[in-house]
Amino acid sequence: MQRLSEIDLPALAPRVPPLVIDVATALFCFGVMATIRIFLQMAVPGAAPFALLYPFAVLATLVSSWRAGAITYYLGLIGVWYIVLPPQGFALSSQADEARLIINATSGALTLFIAHTFRASAKRAGAERAAKLEERELLLRELNHRVTNNFAMVASLLQLQASRAQDVGAKAALAGALNRVMSISQAHRNLYAGGDMARVDMSVYLEDLCRNLAEALFLGEIVKLECDAFPASMDRDRAVAIGLVVNELVTNAAKHAFTETTGGRIEVTFQPEGAGWRLMVKDDGKGLPDDFNTRRNGLGRGLVEAFARQAGGTFSFLEGPGATFFLDLKS
């Protein structure tokens, strides 16, 4: 009934006078009611003469107005008096029938009043809900603006510190931190750019992320970074974790997989796999070091495995030629 009360025929046709819509609605409801009543009269003559009046009057009231409900109800009441109640015609067989008509006419007025009150309350509640949603959307836009500015400020500070750092290790660490911040920032932008405020389109997110990584790592023409991502809708926190895995693996491949004179290719794919998803980051570089399988204390390896756990996935890798890393995720 709540959904019915949200249907507003006069609002759907604002150029048509409301009274015309009320009359048309009433005539339609009365026509359907009269058709059903005719078949009932043929099957069970005189049975439940007033039974159909109330639901159709309430329906007309909810979708149009109390006027439509009143026209439907009292047209039906007149029809029952004329056709159903014996003897046929505007005559009464007893004082009991007269009392029944008066009681049903009064009950119909009370029913219409209740239906009209419910409809008015539902419309007010809908208007208040719409106002609250609009206010919430405004606050979310303001929050998005502030968070975006904060990401930009943090990225600028990291970039400034990296440019001033003299130590090669410190410069590399700051550049890595900058890339991670940019990865989270990219997920945030994709989140608020879509209609769903809680989910991220992985195709758009990963393609934008790879494009930004290619620019940030100065891959240029020497190393090609290619991305092929299925347009899956993913929870925001999970998407961020997957993006951070991509950030770490692509950054490590760009730094360690290729020499300064030889180029290569890094592939990032995100596709359905069985009942879940598979992220693959693959390069055709010089391959993994001999001790990679036993190395557990590296920052990059630790971060990738931590981000993989955060995404609810299983991390694995395949040696040579080049290096291939997998993140298998359940739906």
C-alpha positions as CSV (number, residue, x, y, z in Angstrom):
1,M,0.0,0.0,0.0
2,Q,3.0,2.3,0.6
3,R,4.0,1.8,-3.0
4,L,0.5,2.5,-4.2
5,S,0.4,5.7,-2.3
6,E,3.5,6.9,-4.2
7,I,1.6,6.7,-7.5
8,D,0.3,10.2,-8.2
9,L,-1.7,10.3,-11.4
10,P,-2.3,14.1,-11.3
11,A,1.5,14.6,-11.0
12,L,2.2,12.4,-14.0
13,A,0.0,14.6,-16.2
14,P,0.4,18.1,-14.8
15,R,-1.2,19.8,-17.8
16,V,-4.5,17.9,-17.3
17,P,-6.9,19.4,-14.8
18,P,-7.0,17.3,-11.6
19,L,-10.7,17.0,-11.7
20,V,-10.6,15.4,-15.1
21,I,-8.1,12.9,-13.9
22,D,-10.2,12.2,-10.8
23,V,-13.3,11.5,-12.9
24,A,-11.4,9.4,-15.4
25,T,-9.8,7.3,-12.6
26,A,-13.2,6.9,-10.9
27,L,-14.9,5.8,-14.1
28,F,-12.1,3.3,-14.8
29,C,-12.3,1.8,-11.3
30,F,-16.1,1.8,-11.4
31,G,-16.0,0.0,-14.8
32,V,-13.7,-2.7,-13.6
33,M,-15.8,-3.1,-10.4
34,A,-19.1,-3.2,-12.3
35,T,-17.7,-5.9,-14.7
36,I,-16.6,-8.1,-11.8
37,R,-20.0,-7.5,-10.1
38,I,-21.9,-8.6,-13.2
39,F,-20.1,-11.9,-13.3
40,L,-20.6,-12.4,-9.6
41,Q,-24.3,-11.6,-10.0
42,M,-24.6,-14.3,-12.6
43,A,-22.7,-16.9,-10.6
44,V,-24.1,-16.0,-7.1
45,P,-27.0,-13.6,-7.3
46,G,-27.2,-11.1,-4.5
47,A,-24.0,-12.3,-2.7
48,A,-21.9,-9.7,-0.7
49,P,-23.4,-6.7,-2.5
50,F,-21.1,-4.1,-1.0
51,A,-17.9,-6.2,-0.9
52,L,-16.3,-4.7,-4.0
53,L,-17.0,-1.0,-3.2
54,Y,-14.2,-0.6,-0.6
55,P,-11.1,-1.9,-2.3
56,F,-11.8,0.0,-5.6
57,A,-12.7,3.2,-3.8
58,V,-9.5,3.0,-1.7
59,L,-7.5,2.2,-4.9
60,A,-8.9,5.3,-6.7
61,T,-8.1,7.5,-3.6
62,L,-4.5,6.3,-3.3
63,V,-3.6,6.8,-7.0
64,S,-5.6,10.0,-7.6
65,S,-7.4,11.8,-4.8
66,W,-10.3,11.5,-2.4
67,R,-12.6,12.8,-5.1
68,A,-11.9,9.9,-7.3
69,G,-12.5,7.5,-4.4
70,A,-15.8,9.2,-3.5
71,I,-17.1,9.1,-7.1
72,T,-16.0,5.4,-7.4
73,Y,-17.7,4.4,-4.1
74,Y,-21.0,6.2,-4.5
75,L,-21.4,5.3,-8.1
76,G,-20.9,1.7,-7.0
77,L,-23.3,2.2,-4.1
78,I,-26.0,3.5,-6.5
79,G,-25.4,0.5,-8.8
80,V,-25.7,-1.9,-5.9
81,W,-29.0,-0.3,-4.9
82,Y,-30.3,-0.3,-8.4
83,I,-29.2,-3.7,-9.6
84,V,-28.2,-6.0,-6.7
85,L,-30.5,-5.3,-3.9
86,P,-34.0,-6.8,-4.4
87,P,-36.3,-5.6,-5.9
88,Q,-34.3,-4.2,-8.8
89,G,-34.6,-0.4,-9.3
90,F,-34.5,2.3,-6.7
91,A,-36.7,0.5,-4.3
92,L,-36.2,-1.2,-0.9
93,S,-37.8,-4.4,0.2
94,S,-37.5,-3.6,4.0
95,Q,-36.3,-1.0,6.5
96,A,-33.2,-3.3,7.0
97,D,-32.1,-2.6,3.4
98,E,-32.5,1.1,4.1
99,A,-30.4,0.8,7.2
100,R,-27.7,-1.2,5.2
101,L,-27.5,1.6,2.6
102,I,-27.1,4.3,5.2
103,I,-24.5,2.4,7.2
104,N,-22.5,1.5,4.1
105,A,-22.7,5.1,2.8
106,T,-21.3,6.3,6.2
107,S,-18.7,3.5,6.3
108,G,-17.6,4.5,2.8
109,A,-17.1,8.1,3.8
110,L,-15.0,7.0,6.8
111,T,-13.0,4.6,4.6
112,L,-12.3,7.4,2.1
113,F,-11.2,9.7,4.9
114,I,-8.7,7.1,6.3
115,A,-7.4,6.4,2.8
116,H,-7.0,10.1,2.1
117,T,-5.2,10.7,5.4
118,F,-2.8,7.8,4.7
119,R,-2.1,9.2,1.2
120,A,-1.4,12.7,2.5
121,S,0.9,11.2,5.3
122,A,2.7,9.1,2.7
123,K,3.3,12.1,0.4
124,R,4.6,14.2,3.3
125,A,6.9,11.4,4.3
126,G,8.1,11.0,0.7
127,A,8.8,14.8,0.5
128,E,10.7,14.7,3.8
129,R,12.7,11.7,2.6
130,A,13.6,13.4,-0.7
131,A,14.7,16.5,1.2
132,K,16.9,14.5,3.5
133,L,18.4,12.6,0.6
134,E,19.2,15.9,-1.2
135,E,20.8,17.3,2.0
136,R,22.8,14.0,2.3
137,E,23.9,14.2,-1.3
138,L,25.0,17.8,-0.8
139,L,27.0,16.8,2.3
140,L,28.6,13.9,0.5
141,R,29.6,16.2,-2.4
142,E,31.2,18.6,0.1
143,L,33.0,15.7,1.8
144,N,34.2,14.5,-1.5
145,H,35.6,17.9,-2.3
146,R,37.4,18.1,1.0
147,V,38.8,14.6,0.7
148,T,40.0,15.2,-2.8
149,N,41.8,18.4,-1.7
150,N,43.4,16.5,1.2
151,F,44.7,13.8,-1.2
152,A,46.1,16.5,-3.5
153,M,47.8,18.2,-0.5
154,V,49.4,14.9,0.7
155,A,50.5,14.1,-2.8
156,S,52.1,17.5,-3.2
157,L,53.9,17.2,0.1
158,L,55.3,13.8,-0.8
159,Q,56.3,15.0,-4.3
160,L,58.0,18.1,-2.8
161,Q,59.9,15.9,-0.2
162,A,60.9,13.5,-2.9
163,S,62.3,16.3,-5.0
164,R,64.3,17.6,-2.1
165,A,65.6,14.3,-0.8
166,Q,69.3,13.7,-1.4
167,D,69.4,10.0,-0.4
168,V,68.5,7.7,-3.2
169,G,66.7,5.3,-0.9
170,A,64.6,8.0,0.7
171,K,63.7,9.4,-2.7
172,A,62.5,6.0,-3.8
173,A,60.5,5.4,-0.6
174,L,58.8,8.8,-1.0
175,A,58.0,8.1,-4.6
176,G,56.5,4.7,-3.6
177,A,54.4,6.4,-1.0
178,L,53.3,9.0,-3.5
179,N,52.1,6.2,-5.9
180,R,50.2,4.5,-3.1
181,V,48.4,7.7,-2.2
182,M,47.6,8.3,-5.9
183,S,46.1,4.8,-6.1
184,I,43.8,5.4,-3.2
185,S,42.9,8.8,-4.6
186,Q,42.0,7.3,-7.9
187,A,39.6,4.8,-6.3
188,H,38.1,7.7,-4.4
189,R,37.5,9.7,-7.6
190,N,36.0,6.7,-9.3
191,L,33.7,6.0,-6.4
192,Y,32.2,9.5,-6.3
193,A,32.0,9.8,-10.1
194,G,29.5,6.9,-10.3
195,G,25.9,6.7,-9.2
196,D,26.6,4.1,-6.6
197,M,28.4,5.7,-3.6
198,A,29.6,2.3,-2.2
199,R,31.0,0.5,-5.2
200,V,33.6,1.0,-7.9
201,D,33.6,0.1,-11.6
202,M,36.8,-2.0,-11.8
203,S,37.3,-1.5,-15.5
204,V,37.3,2.3,-15.2
205,Y,39.3,2.3,-12.0
206,L,42.1,-0.1,-13.1
207,E,42.5,1.5,-16.5
208,D,42.8,5.0,-15.0
209,L,45.2,3.6,-12.4
210,C,47.4,2.0,-15.0
211,R,47.4,5.2,-17.1
212,N,48.5,7.3,-14.0
213,L,51.1,4.7,-13.1
214,A,52.6,4.9,-16.6
215,E,52.9,8.6,-16.3
216,A,54.2,8.6,-12.8
217,L,56.9,5.9,-13.5
218,F,57.9,7.6,-16.8
219,L,57.5,4.3,-18.7
220,G,57.1,6.1,-22.0
221,E,57.8,4.0,-25.1
222,I,60.4,1.7,-23.6
223,V,58.0,-0.2,-21.3
224,K,54.4,-0.7,-22.4
225,L,51.8,-0.9,-19.7
226,E,48.6,-2.6,-20.9
227,C,45.4,-3.0,-19.0
228,D,42.4,-5.2,-19.7
229,A,39.8,-5.1,-17.0
230,F,36.3,-6.6,-16.9
231,P,33.6,-4.0,-15.9
232,A,32.9,-5.6,-12.6
233,S,31.2,-3.7,-9.7
234,M,33.3,-4.0,-6.6
235,D,33.0,-2.9,-3.0
236,R,35.0,0.3,-2.4
237,D,37.4,-1.1,0.3
238,R,38.1,-4.2,-1.7
239,A,38.7,-2.2,-4.9
240,V,41.2,0.0,-3.1
241,A,43.1,-3.1,-1.8
242,I,43.2,-4.5,-5.4
243,G,44.4,-1.2,-6.7
244,L,47.2,-1.1,-4.2
245,V,48.3,-4.7,-5.2
246,V,48.4,-3.5,-8.8
247,N,50.4,-0.4,-7.8
248,E,53.0,-2.4,-5.9
249,L,53.4,-5.1,-8.6
250,V,53.6,-2.6,-11.6
251,T,56.0,-0.4,-9.7
252,N,58.3,-3.3,-8.8
253,A,58.2,-4.6,-12.4
254,A,59.0,-1.1,-13.8
255,K,62.0,-0.8,-11.4
256,H,63.5,-4.3,-11.5
257,A,62.2,-6.3,-14.4
258,F,63.9,-4.4,-17.2
259,T,67.4,-3.0,-17.9
260,E,67.9,0.6,-19.1
261,T,68.6,-0.5,-22.6
262,T,65.9,-3.2,-23.1
263,G,62.2,-2.5,-23.2
264,G,59.3,-4.8,-22.5
265,R,55.7,-5.1,-21.6
266,I,53.7,-5.2,-18.4
267,E,50.2,-6.6,-18.6
268,V,47.4,-6.0,-16.1
269,T,44.2,-8.1,-16.5
270,F,41.2,-8.4,-14.3
271,Q,38.7,-11.1,-15.5
272,P,36.1,-13.5,-14.2
273,E,37.6,-16.8,-13.1
274,G,35.3,-19.6,-12.1
275,A,33.0,-18.3,-9.3
276,G,35.2,-15.3,-8.6
277,W,37.8,-13.0,-10.2
278,R,41.5,-13.2,-11.1
279,L,43.9,-10.3,-11.2
280,M,47.0,-11.0,-13.2
281,V,50.1,-8.7,-13.4
282,K,52.6,-10.1,-15.9
283,D,55.9,-8.8,-17.3
284,D,58.3,-10.2,-19.9
285,G,61.4,-8.9,-18.1
286,K,64.4,-10.7,-16.7
287,G,62.4,-12.7,-14.2
288,L,62.4,-13.1,-10.4
289,P,65.5,-13.4,-8.3
290,D,66.6,-16.8,-7.2
291,D,65.7,-16.2,-3.6
292,F,62.2,-14.7,-4.3
293,N,60.4,-17.7,-3.1
294,T,62.1,-17.7,0.3
295,R,62.3,-13.9,0.7
296,R,59.7,-12.8,3.2
297,N,61.1,-9.6,4.8
298,G,60.9,-7.2,1.8
299,L,58.6,-4.3,2.1
300,G,57.1,-4.7,-1.3
301,R,56.3,-8.4,-0.9
302,G,54.9,-7.8,2.6
303,L,52.7,-5.0,1.3
304,V,51.3,-7.1,-1.6
305,E,50.4,-10.0,0.7
306,A,48.8,-7.6,3.2
307,F,46.8,-5.9,0.5
308,A,45.8,-9.3,-0.9
309,R,44.5,-10.4,2.5
310,Q,42.6,-7.1,2.8
311,A,40.9,-7.8,-0.6
312,G,40.0,-11.3,0.6
313,G,42.1,-13.0,-2.1
314,T,44.9,-15.5,-2.5
315,F,48.3,-14.3,-3.8
316,S,50.5,-16.5,-6.0
317,F,53.2,-16.2,-8.6
318,L,54.7,-18.0,-11.5
319,E,58.4,-17.9,-12.4
320,G,59.8,-17.4,-15.9
321,P,59.8,-16.3,-18.5
322,G,59.5,-12.9,-16.9
323,A,57.2,-12.9,-13.9
324,T,53.5,-13.5,-13.4
325,F,51.6,-12.7,-10.3
326,F,48.0,-13.7,-9.5
327,L,45.4,-12.5,-7.0
328,D,42.4,-14.9,-6.9
329,L,39.3,-13.5,-5.4
330,K,36.0,-15.0,-4.4
331,S,32.8,-13.3,-5.5
